[in-house]
């Protein structure tokens, strides 16, 4: 096998009838194995008025080992902090979770929806059921780019310490700032070919120089040493790219399933023609600022009715990933993703024996 193969396995979670916490959708879950070896999802539960909580659910599997549903277990995070609330609502949204080895704890990154807009927030847990908020991530400026005060989303952390550009082990985070005038809704009407603002329309990697030895993560420092990891390259991601699943180590390096935003050729509604698809990147296991592979075409694009019609049409949005070590298949990864911002689907991603021929990873003069 010489290419990344993806097979849909079905829908695992949809709004529960009569549940007011889910009336506007369940979507974009984190996925992580607990201390008991069970797989847990942390879906975004959307109540009326786009008020979001982060739930917790245990995944159910069939005899073949495929995920087929969930058992709801309650709420992991309810909007309580000032940076999670607005006069008209607020929310805790789109979590990603990794077990961070230096802290021997689970670390959640999520989007806090405050009056200032979406920001990256962090929380920590030993058991997945009790979470301690660490506050908002803060960033130093870089090369004329100010991160603090700007909208930011789609963050995830590496599960081990990563050496920053100075060679110092640090907490490393992928994130995607949302600068004014660069949102897909604002760029969709640009000509089919346009120059890319490489410093802005990008996935970034940043490092937090916290003391990893004392295992006291409750006062994280600022994220610094920023590096632009990847910008839009291919037509299917012309309008925007952003993070997806947290980095997970494979035989080839760090695997992430990211999202790209393009346009659907045939309008699915009168007022929306954006299309969210998913692609694959493989980063160097020692220096993840280097991209070993990036898929030229998406591995998943909206095609099912549940993916083309919903709260937001034409969306597949990967956020959770599970390596199937429990089945003895380390090259199989189950990817959990939002379906049209309404439901949660899962697809099986098989990693090839060798990486496909090298595709364009990024280019300083990228044009799409």
KAFENCOR-V173624 format. One record per residue. RES is the residue in three letters. PHI is phi in degrees with one decimal (999 if undefined). NEAR is the number of other ideal C-beta (glycine too) atoms within 12 Angstrom. D_FIRST is the distance of its C-alpha to the first C-alpha in Angstrom with 2 decimals. Layout:
res->(RES,RES)
phi->(PHI,PHI)
near->(NEAR,NEAR)
d_first->(D_FIRST,D_FIRST)
This chain:
res->(UNK,UNK,UNK,UNK,UNK,UNK,UNK,UNK,UNK,UNK,UNK,UNK,UNK,UNK,UNK,UNK,UNK,UNK,UNK,UNK,UNK,UNK,UNK,UNK,UNK,UNK,UNK,UNK,UNK,UNK,UNK,UNK,UNK,UNK,UNK,UNK,UNK,UNK,UNK,UNK,UNK,UNK,UNK,UNK,UNK,UNK,UNK,UNK,UNK,UNK,UNK,UNK,UNK,UNK,UNK,UNK,UNK,UNK,UNK,UNK,UNK,UNK,UNK,UNK,UNK,UNK,UNK,UNK,UNK,UNK,UNK,UNK,UNK,UNK,UNK,UNK,UNK,UNK,UNK,UNK,UNK,UNK,UNK,UNK,UNK,UNK,UNK,UNK,UNK,UNK,UNK,UNK,UNK,UNK,UNK,UNK,UNK,UNK,UNK,UNK,UNK,UNK,UNK,UNK,UNK,UNK,UNK,UNK,UNK,UNK,UNK,UNK,UNK,UNK,UNK,UNK,UNK,UNK,UNK,UNK,UNK,UNK,UNK,UNK,UNK,UNK,UNK,UNK,UNK,UNK,UNK,UNK,UNK,UNK,UNK,UNK,UNK,UNK,UNK,UNK,UNK,UNK,UNK,UNK,UNK,UNK,UNK,UNK,UNK,UNK,UNK,UNK,UNK,UNK,UNK,UNK,UNK,UNK,UNK,UNK,UNK,UNK,UNK,UNK,UNK,UNK,UNK,UNK,UNK,UNK,UNK,UNK,UNK,UNK,UNK,UNK,UNK,UNK,UNK,UNK,UNK,UNK,UNK,UNK,UNK,UNK,UNK,UNK,UNK,UNK,UNK,UNK,UNK,UNK,UNK,UNK,UNK,UNK,UNK,UNK,UNK,UNK,UNK,UNK,UNK,UNK,UNK,UNK,UNK,UNK,UNK,UNK,UNK,UNK,UNK,UNK,UNK,UNK,UNK,UNK,UNK,UNK,UNK,UNK,UNK,UNK,UNK,UNK,UNK,UNK,UNK,UNK,UNK,UNK,UNK,UNK,UNK,UNK,UNK,UNK,UNK,UNK,UNK,UNK,UNK,UNK,UNK,UNK,UNK,UNK,UNK,UNK,UNK,UNK,UNK,UNK,UNK,UNK,UNK,UNK,UNK,UNK,UNK,UNK,UNK,UNK,UNK,UNK,UNK,UNK,UNK,UNK,UNK,UNK,UNK,UNK,UNK,UNK,UNK,UNK,UNK,UNK,UNK,UNK,UNK,UNK,UNK,UNK,UNK,UNK,UNK,UNK,UNK,UNK,UNK,UNK,UNK,UNK,UNK,UNK,UNK,UNK,UNK,UNK,UNK,UNK,UNK,UNK,UNK,UNK,UNK,UNK,UNK,UNK,UNK,UNK,UNK,UNK,UNK,UNK,UNK,UNK,UNK,UNK,UNK,UNK,UNK,UNK,UNK,UNK,UNK,UNK,UNK,UNK,UNK,UNK,UNK,UNK,UNK,UNK,UNK,UNK,UNK,UNK,UNK,UNK,UNK,UNK,UNK,UNK,UNK,UNK,UNK,UNK,UNK,UNK,UNK,UNK,UNK,UNK,UNK,UNK,UNK,UNK,UNK,UNK,UNK,UNK)
phi->(999,-127.2,-147.1,-78.1,-107.7,-130.1,-128.6,-64.7,-107.8,130.5,-93.4,-108.6,-156.3,-143.2,-54.4,-80.3,-55.1,83.3,-92.5,-65.1,-72.5,-123.3,-64.4,-106.6,133.8,-124.5,-163.7,45.1,-89.2,-77.7,-137.9,-157.1,-80.3,-84.2,-58.0,-88.0,83.5,-75.4,-97.6,-118.8,-104.3,-123.9,-79.2,-80.4,-104.3,-111.6,-89.5,-58.5,83.6,58.9,-93.1,-112.9,-117.2,-107.3,-90.1,-139.2,-147.3,-96.5,-81.6,-102.7,-119.6,-88.4,-64.8,-80.6,91.9,-89.1,-70.0,-129.5,178.1,-139.8,-112.5,-69.5,-121.1,127.8,-113.6,-87.7,-138.0,-108.4,-57.4,-132.6,-72.5,-57.1,-78.6,-111.3,-124.9,-131.8,-57.6,-99.2,145.6,122.1,165.1,-112.9,-132.2,46.3,-75.6,-129.8,-133.5,-131.8,-85.3,-88.9,-56.1,-59.6,-93.0,51.2,-146.0,-84.8,-117.8,-106.1,-107.3,-152.0,-94.4,-96.7,-103.7,-111.5,-60.2,-80.7,113.1,-71.4,-135.6,-85.3,-119.2,-130.8,-146.4,-131.5,-150.5,-93.7,-128.3,78.7,-105.5,-125.4,-117.3,-109.9,-69.3,-105.0,94.7,-83.9,-69.9,-120.4,-133.6,-79.3,-70.7,-148.3,50.0,82.9,-101.5,-97.6,-90.9,-64.1,89.2,-104.4,-61.2,-152.5,-150.1,58.3,-89.6,-154.2,-116.2,-77.3,-76.4,-129.0,-67.2,-118.6,-69.7,-76.1,-57.7,-87.7,85.7,-97.0,-59.8,-150.7,-77.6,-108.9,-131.4,-91.6,-156.2,-137.5,-62.3,-118.2,-78.7,-56.9,77.9,-111.2,-71.4,-55.4,-63.2,-89.4,-103.9,-62.4,-93.8,-70.2,-56.5,-58.9,-118.7,-149.6,-75.1,-103.7,-77.5,-62.9,-80.7,-122.9,-83.6,-147.3,-88.8,-114.3,-120.5,-132.5,-126.1,-108.3,-87.0,-73.5,-76.0,-78.6,-79.0,-83.7,52.8,-115.2,-83.7,-76.1,-128.0,-66.4,-84.4,-77.5,-85.7,-135.2,49.6,-72.2,-139.5,-72.3,-80.9,-157.1,-120.9,-58.0,-127.3,-101.1,-57.9,-69.5,-121.6,-58.4,-87.2,-176.1,-125.2,-163.8,-64.8,-137.5,-78.4,-62.2,-61.0,-136.8,-80.3,-122.4,-62.0,-99.4,138.9,-76.8,-96.9,-131.1,-104.9,-107.1,-117.4,-132.7,-119.3,-128.8,-126.8,-80.5,-68.9,-117.5,-61.7,-94.0,-156.7,-75.0,-122.9,-146.7,-141.4,-81.5,-134.7,-99.5,-123.5,-125.6,-130.9,-122.8,-125.4,-123.6,-106.7,-57.0,-71.1,-101.2,-132.6,-66.5,-69.7,-96.4,-97.5,-81.9,-153.0,-145.8,-68.8,-74.4,-120.2,-65.7,-88.7,-150.3,-137.9,-60.2,-143.2,-75.5,-55.7,-68.8,-94.9,-96.8,-131.4,173.5,-60.4,-129.4,-72.0,59.7,-134.6,-120.9,-136.9,-75.7,-138.2,-124.8,-144.9,-135.0,-78.9,-85.9,-66.0,-66.6,-98.9,73.2,-126.1,-65.9,-93.1,-102.5,-129.5,-91.4,-106.4,-100.2,-146.2,-77.6,-112.8,52.0,55.9,-129.7,-135.6,-122.8,-111.7,-140.2,-137.0,-91.3,-112.0,-102.6,-85.8,-70.2,-63.9,-129.6,-66.9,-59.3,-50.8,-58.0,-103.0,-58.4,-86.7,-171.0,-153.1,-60.8,-118.3,-57.7,-141.4,-127.6)
near->(14,13,21,38,23,34,19,29,31,25,29,40,42,30,31,21,8,8,21,16,28,32,22,28,39,40,47,50,48,53,47,42,28,26,16,13,13,25,38,40,47,50,52,48,45,37,26,17,18,25,27,43,36,47,40,39,38,29,39,21,24,13,8,12,21,25,38,20,23,34,21,27,20,22,26,37,41,24,34,20,26,19,29,32,21,22,9,13,22,32,38,44,44,47,50,52,45,40,29,39,20,28,31,18,31,38,44,45,49,47,42,41,37,29,16,19,24,35,37,47,42,45,40,34,34,20,20,35,22,18,32,25,31,33,24,32,43,28,31,20,19,26,15,11,26,20,35,23,18,29,28,43,38,41,49,50,50,43,31,27,26,39,24,28,20,12,14,20,22,32,43,44,45,46,43,44,42,33,26,17,15,31,26,32,20,17,30,24,14,23,11,15,12,19,17,30,24,26,23,32,39,39,45,44,43,46,38,41,25,33,20,27,12,11,17,16,30,19,16,36,24,25,37,30,29,34,31,33,34,44,37,41,34,31,23,35,42,31,35,42,47,48,44,47,48,45,39,46,28,33,18,26,27,40,44,47,48,52,45,47,44,34,29,25,13,12,16,24,16,7,11,25,23,35,38,45,40,45,45,47,48,35,37,26,22,17,21,40,32,22,35,30,34,41,40,23,23,33,40,42,32,37,23,24,17,31,36,27,21,34,29,34,28,38,43,47,48,51,51,48,45,43,32,30,18,19,20,10,19,19,24,31,38,42,47,52,52,46,45,37,39,38,40,48,46,42,40,31,41,26,36,25,15,18,28,23,14,16,24,23,28,31,19,14,12,27,20,32)
d_first->(0.00,3.80,6.02,8.22,8.78,12.40,14.54,18.29,20.04,23.56,26.65,27.77,31.01,33.58,37.24,39.48,42.39,45.62,44.13,45.70,43.27,40.39,42.27,40.40,36.87,34.44,31.52,29.42,29.23,28.46,26.46,27.10,27.54,31.22,33.12,33.09,29.30,29.53,27.61,30.01,29.83,32.35,32.68,34.99,37.79,39.82,43.45,45.80,46.41,42.88,43.90,40.82,40.46,37.51,37.19,35.58,33.91,32.18,28.99,29.20,26.34,26.29,25.91,22.15,21.99,21.40,23.94,26.62,29.59,31.74,35.10,37.15,38.84,40.83,40.89,39.45,41.11,43.97,45.22,48.13,48.17,49.91,46.69,45.14,48.07,49.71,53.00,51.15,48.50,45.66,42.53,39.79,36.50,32.69,32.23,29.41,29.74,28.52,30.03,31.55,31.90,35.03,36.97,35.60,35.60,33.60,33.99,33.86,33.86,35.13,36.99,40.75,42.53,46.03,48.81,47.35,44.00,40.56,40.17,37.76,39.16,38.14,38.89,38.45,38.31,38.24,37.53,36.08,39.31,41.77,41.03,43.10,43.07,42.75,43.82,42.43,40.30,42.39,41.37,43.19,43.42,41.31,42.23,44.37,41.95,43.48,41.12,43.85,45.51,42.52,40.33,37.06,34.21,30.58,31.03,28.95,29.30,27.20,27.66,28.94,31.43,30.12,32.22,33.94,34.69,37.68,35.63,37.12,34.96,35.17,33.99,31.48,31.04,29.04,31.28,32.07,35.74,37.16,39.78,42.39,41.62,37.84,37.00,35.02,38.16,40.07,37.67,36.51,39.44,38.88,38.09,34.57,34.25,35.76,35.82,34.19,36.30,33.84,35.90,35.95,33.13,30.64,28.81,30.77,30.45,33.79,35.14,37.90,39.95,41.06,42.21,39.30,41.44,44.08,41.60,43.89,41.67,44.40,45.57,42.54,43.38,42.44,39.01,39.27,37.42,35.58,32.71,31.27,27.53,26.35,28.12,27.24,25.37,23.83,25.92,24.43,25.75,28.85,31.41,30.08,27.26,27.54,26.03,24.19,22.81,24.16,22.21,20.19,18.92,15.30,14.05,13.89,17.22,18.96,17.03,19.21,18.81,21.75,23.77,25.07,28.07,28.61,30.67,30.22,31.20,33.27,35.51,35.15,38.61,41.60,41.27,37.60,34.77,32.44,28.81,26.81,23.00,20.29,17.89,15.97,17.31,16.48,19.77,20.89,21.51,24.93,26.04,24.39,26.50,23.84,20.84,17.72,15.70,16.92,15.38,17.34,17.29,17.75,15.18,18.25,21.49,24.57,24.59,26.04,29.83,29.76,27.87,30.06,33.40,34.87,36.80,34.86,33.13,29.63,28.16,24.95,25.51,23.16,25.19,23.96,20.87,20.54,18.20,18.15,19.50,22.00,19.50,18.11,14.67,14.75,11.32,12.70,15.24,17.78,19.18,22.82,24.32,27.62,28.07,30.83,32.60,33.65,31.11,28.11,24.75,21.59,17.94,14.88,12.41,9.12,8.35,5.13,5.91,7.53,9.31,9.23,12.44,15.35,16.96,20.65,21.29,25.02,27.98,31.68,32.74,30.17,31.31,29.85)
